[in-house]
Amino acid sequence: MEGPEGSSQPLAGPSAVLRARNTKPTEPGAQPKAVSPVKAWDSDGSSGSSENDPGAATVVPFDPVPPPRLLSVRSRAPATDGYNYDDTASTSGRKPAQKELRVCAVTWNMCGRKFPSNLEPMLAPLFGRGDDGDVVRGWSAADDDEDGIDTPCDILVIGVQEAAAMDGFVEGILSALGGDDEFVHLAGVSLEPGGWIQMEVFLRRELLPLVSDVRRDAVSCGIGNVFGNKGSVGVAFMCAGAELCFLNAHLAAHTEKVKQRNADYHRIVRTMFAPRVGSQNGSISSSKAVRKPKAKANAVAPADAPDETGALKPHTPIDPHRPTPETPSRFGGLLKRRAWTAAERFDMCVFMGDLNYRVEGNRRAVDVLLENDMMDVMLSNDQLGIEKAAGRAFSGWSEAELKFPPTYKLNRGTADVYDTSAKQRVPSWTDRVLWRTKTGGKVRCNNGADVYTSAKGIRTSDHLPVVARIKTTIFDANLAAIRGGGHPSTGSRSRLCSVM
């Protein structure tokens, strides 16, 4: 849905500010600790901090864990922590240890409507039940063992756009997953002001010892790049030695706004989680040392001016403490400008959301194609596929084959009746999930996604949710299960003001 582009909202501040909205810690006796609103990893794995920041959130930090042992995953036979490891493996001349994870992503534009009380149909495709809207009730691990499935996923990330009130959403998802005995809520983030774009991260409870360094960030792409109705939120963390990043975005609306969508994409991947320029190792600099730059220093090319790669440069005053190709070094050019892209920084990055790329064509022609099951012709006119093939956006990203009907724009309450209003919007695959792994990194996705479809049982919006399950393998010579160590506290929930 296009959304209220001209609606009046309070402006966000010039930097990302965490505002605490945390759920009760799951670990009894855990003490809250003030942390920096946005952190980036140093080259040595540490992170910078922002001292005395009045906007810092109070979140429950992860408990320290003991040093890992050099272990190797050989099978899924039961062990004391749910895994079986070969302790004879070493890092010298041996094949790195590996662990298979099923990473699931769900994107849903809520159209400002309250989510249904039963969220099980949203996750039905992950349980092998199909996307026909049948309600999954009474699921248990024993039920899925009969089908060769023990749990639907290992990591579940749900991103929503045009969010309404989300009270009870986390609890509803945990219930749909079979209860909090199996899964935990790791973190959540929303783009402020307004909370239009939100994301929640869940994972299997037994993975908690392998998770650390949870980070959140947000980038606004709304009017003037300060409104939160368009933009992205991100959550990143270490899992089994690999750096994982998840981005949920809502890009510019309307069929003709392809260049602006491309610009939004480049702005997001170039600034999300980017370390601020100024420290020797690329870590984030202290907020108290940040000065508001002069407008001249922020001048960039117009949005429709492509660079040498054909990528569109975002038309925005960029935070000079985030290294992008448009931002000069703080040291007057004596140091080479740090190039940054979230797509290349992390071992794996998943980009989901209402990306708003449309199918080119008129409504009557597209209706005929749908009636005759000629989706291949529609896909050849899909704007995202065209821009990706031309290298103007999402170059190098992977996406599973689109075998499901368009998810926008539907009459609310239906799963297959497209816009009958006077606007007669062309049915399109606006809601997408893509992923990318770092060259030479620790994550492989050789088998791609075994689930990529819509959840037709959720019909409160003019969009259908889109569900993807990506089969990944993490390779790490130091991969270990931490037995008996402290578990990270979970349920941290924060709001981020948009980053200019």
N, C-alpha and C positions, 0 to 999 in steps of 0.2 A: 504493500500500500504506500502511496506517495507520502502520506504524513503531512502534518501541518507545517509546511516550510515557513510560513510567515507568522507563525504563532509567537506570542511574546513570552520570553522566558528570561530569568535573571542571567546575567553574564557570568561565565566561569572565570576563575582567577588565571593569572599568567603562568601558573605552574601546577603540576599535579599535587593534589592535597587529599590524603586519606582521611575519611571521616568514619569513625568507628560505628559499626552496626553489627556487632558480633553476637553470635549465639552463645549459649552457655558452654563453657569448656567441658569436654567429655572426661578429662582427667581430673579426678577430685583433688583439690588442694593446689591446682595449677595457678601460678601467679601471673597476672598480666604484665606485659613489658612494653614500653613505648619503642616503636621502631620507625625507621625512615619511611616516608610515604612512597618513595620509589627507589629501588635499589637495582644495581646492575652487577654482574659478576666481574670480579677482577680476574686477571690472567692466572692468578694462583688459586682461584676458587673462592676467595673471600669477597666481601662486598663493602662498598663505601657506606657511609652513614650520614645522616643529616641531624646534627645535634641541635638541641633547643628549638626544634621546629614546632611552632604552636599548632600546626595543622596535622601533626603526626597522629596516627591512630593508635589506639590501645588494642593490641591483639595478643593472643596467647602464643608464645614462641614454641618452636619445636624443642623437645627435650634433647640434650646432647646424647650422642650414641657412641658406643665404644669403637675403637679402630676395627676396620673390617678384616676378616680372614680371607685368604686367597682360596676361593671355592669355585667349583664348576657345576653348573646344572646339567645333569645327565638324564633325569627322568622326572616324572611327576608322581612317583610313588610317595605315599604319605610319609611325612617326617614330623618332628616335634613342632615345626613352624609352618607346616603345610607344604614344604618343598623337600626335595632330596638333592644333595650336593655331593660331588666327588672331591674329598679333601686332598687328594693326591695331585691335583692339577697345580701347576706353577706357571709363572709368567715368562719363564725363559724358554724360548723355543717351542712353546706349547700353543695350541689353538686357544684363542680367548674364550672365556666362559660365555655362555649365551643364555638368554631367557626370552621366551615368547610371551608377548602381551597382546591382548585384543583391545585396541583403542577405539572407543565408540564416540561418535559426535552426533548431536541432534541440534538442528537449527529450526527456529520457529518464529515467524512474525505473528505476534498475538493480536494485532489490529486494535490494541488498546482494550481488549476484552478480558474479562476474568477467565482464568484457566478453569477447566472442568474439575469437579471434585475427584474424579477417578482419572488418574494419569496412566493407568496400565496400557490403554490402547496406543499411547505414544511410543512405548517400548516394545510393543508386540512383535515388530519385525526382528528384534534382537533375540527373541525367544523361539524363532523359527515358526511363528504362527502366521506369517504372511502379513500383508498390509491391507486386509479387507475390512479392518475395523472391528473384528471380533474382540471382545473384552477378555483379557487374560485374568483369571481369578484363581486364587488358591494355589499359586505357583510355589513349588518347593524344589530344592536341589534334587531330591529323589525323583520328582517328576521328569526333570530334564536329563537325569542320568539315563533314563530309558531311551532318550533320543540321542545319546552321545554328547550331551551338552551339560556341563556341570554348573556353570554360571554364564549369563549372557555376555559378560565383558569383564575386563580387568580395570579399565579406566573409562569413566563415562563423563563427558563434558556436554552440557546443555547450554546453548546460547539462544537468547530471545531478543527480539527487537519489538519496538512499540509496546513495551511491557506495561501491563496494568499492575494493580496491587499484587505483590508476590508473597504475601503472608501465607504460610502453609505449603508453599511450593516444594521446598526441600523435603519436608516430611512426606509429601505425596509421592515424590520420586523414590525416596527410601522405601516406602511401603510397596511401590510397584516393583522394586528390585528384590523384594522378599524380606525386607526388614533390616534394621541396623545391626543385626548379628553378622550379616554377610558384607554389607557395604557401609562406608562412612562418608560424610560430607567433608571434603578437604578444605575447600575455599570457595568464596564467591566474590564478585566484583560488579559494580554498576557504574555507568558513566553519568556524572552529574554536570549540570543540574537536570533534574527531571527523572533520572533513572530509566530513560528510554531503552538503553541497551544494557543487558545484564548477562552474566554467565555464572554457572555453578559447576563445580568439579566434584565428582564422586570417585571413589576407588574401593576395591576390595580390601577389607580390613586387614588381611594378612600381608598386604603390600606396604603397610604403614612403615615398617622398619627400613624399607628401601627408599623412602621419600624424604627429601629435605629441601631447604632453600626455596620455599614458596615465595613467589614475587607476583605483584599485580601492577598493571599500568593501564593507561587510557589515553586515547587520542581523539580529539573532536574534529569532525569534518563538516559540521553544520554551518549555518550562515556566519560568515566571517571567521570560520574555524574556531568559534567559541561556543556555539550552541551544541547541546548534547543529543539532538534528535538524529544526527548522522555522525558516524565515526566508528570507533572500535574499542573494545576492552580486551585485555589479555591477562592470562595467568600462565606462569612458567614455573617449573620446578625440576629438581633432580629426581630421577627414578632409576634405581639399579645402575647408577653411574652415568646415565645419559641425561642430557638437558632437553627437556620437552617444553614446547610452547604451544599455547592454544589461543587463537584470536577469533573473536566474534564481532562481525562488522555489519553495519547497515550503510550501504553506499548510496550515492545520489540517485534519485528517482527520475522517471520519465524516459521514454524510448530514445529521444534525441540526445540525452545527456551521456553518451558513451565516453567522450573525452573527460568529463568530470568524474565519472566512475573510475576511469583509469588513474586520474590524478589522485582520487581518494585512496585507491589501492596503494600507490607509490608512497603517499604521505604516511600511511599506516605502517608499512613494512620498513620504511626508512627511519621512523621515529619511535616505534614501539620498543620499549626496553633498551633503547640506545643509551650507552654510557655518555655522560656529559664530558665535553672537551675541557681539559684543564689539568687533569691528573696524569701522572706519568704512565700509569698502566691502563688508562681508559676507564677507570672506575668513576662512579658518579661523584661529583664534587659536592662539598657541603653547601646547603642552601643558604647559609648565612654569608657565604662568599659570593653568591650570585647577585649580579647587578642587572637591572633592567637595561637592555640594549637600546641604542638609538635606532630609530626607524630605518635610517639609511643602511645600517649594517644588516638589516633583515630583508632588503629588497631582493626579489627573485623574479624569474621570468614569468610571463603570463601562463595561464593554465593550458593554453593551446599551443605552446611552443615546445616541440619535442627535442630531446637531447640527442646525442650521437647514437644512442641505442634505439631510438624511436619511442622511448618512454616519455610520458608526459610529466612535466615538472609541476608540482603543486603550487597554486597561486595562494600563498599564505606567508605571513611573517612567521618564520620558524624560530623556535627556541634556540638561541645560539649555543646553548650548552648541550645540544643534541647534535652529533656529527652527521650531517647529510651532505651530499655533493654540493648543495647550494650554500652551505655554511662554512666560512673560512676558519682556519685554526685561530685559537686565541693568541698564538705566538706570531701573528703577522705573516704567515706564510712560510716561516722558517721550518716548520714541521709539515710533513705531508698531511693533507686533509684525510681524516679517518673516514673511510667508506663504511657504511653500516646498512645492513638489511637483516631483519629478523628471520627471513627465509634462509639465510646462509649462516647465521650465528648459532642456531640451535641444531642439535642432532636430529630433531624432528620438529616440524612446525605444521600445525593444522589450522587452516583458514576456513571458517564457516560463516554463514550469515545470509541475510537477504542482500545479495550482491546486486540485485536490480537489473541485471543484464536481460534484455528482452529478445523475443523472436521477431526478426524483421519481416514485415508483411502486413497485409490488411486482414481484418477479422474474418471476413467471408472466406478468404482463401485458406486461412489457418483452420477454420471450422471444417472445411472439406477434407483437409489433410488428417485431422483428428478422426473424423468419421470413417475414413478409409485406412486408418492405422498406418499412416505414412509419416511416422515420426522421424525417419531418417531425413526427409526433406526439411522438416522443421529444424532438426539439429544442424543442418548445413547453413541455416539462417540464424542460428543462435549467436547473439552478440559476444558472449564470453568465449565461445569456441573460436570465433573469428579473430578477436583481439589476442587471444592466447597464441593462435597459430601465427599471427603477424608479429609477435614479440612485443606487443605494446602493453600487455598486462598479464600477470600470472605465468610468465615464461618460466618453464622448468618445473611447474607444479603438476601434480598428478591428480586425476579424478577418475573414478570408476565410470563405467558406461551408463549413460542415462537410458534406462529401460522402463521408466515409469512416466505417466502423463504429467504435463505441466502442473505445478503446484500453485499457480497464481493466474488470474484472479478469479476466485470461486465465489459463488453466492454463499453467504454464511449459512451453515446448517447442512450443506451438501458437500459431496466429495467428487462430483463429476459435472456439475452445472456451472459453466463459466459465465462471467459477468453479463448479466442481462440488463444492466442499467443503461442509461443513455450514452455513457462513455464507451461501452463495448470494448473494453481493453482486450488486447490480444493475449491469449493464453501463453504463458512463458515459464521457463525454469528459472525463476529469480532466486530460489533458495538452493544453495549449493554447499558442498563440502569438498575441499581440496587439501592436499598435503604435500610436503616436500621434506626430503632428508638431506643432510649435509654430506657433501662429497668427502669421503674418508672418515665420516663420523661413525658413531656407535650404533646407529639404528638402520635396519634394512626393512623395506616393505616389498619384498620380492613378489609376494602373492597378492598384493593389492588389497582391495576391499571385497569381502565375501557378502556384505549386505550394503546396498545403496538403494533406497526406496523411500516412498512417502508413507506416512502413518495416517491412513484415511479415517481412523476412528476418532480423530480430534477435529471437530468441525465448528468450533466457536469463532474462527477467524476466516478471513478471505484468503489466507494461505494455509496450506497443509504443512505439518512438520516434515522435515527430511531427516532420515536416519542413515548413518553410515557406520560400518564396523571395519576397521583397518587392521589387518594382521601384521604385526611387527615383530621383529627379532632384535633384541639388544645384545651387542657384543661388547664385553669389557673384561680385560684380564683381571681386574680387581673386583668383579661382581661377587657380592657376598650377601648372604642372609644374616641379619643381625639377630641372633637368638638370645632372648631374655633381656634385650636392651630396652631403653626407654622408647616408647611410642610417641610419635608426634601428636600434639594436641590438634583437634580438628574442629571444624565448624566456624572458622574465621570468616567473617563477612565484612567487606569494606565498600565504601563509596569513593570514587575518584572524581575529582573535578577535571574537566577536559584540559589537555595540554595544548597550549597554543603553539 
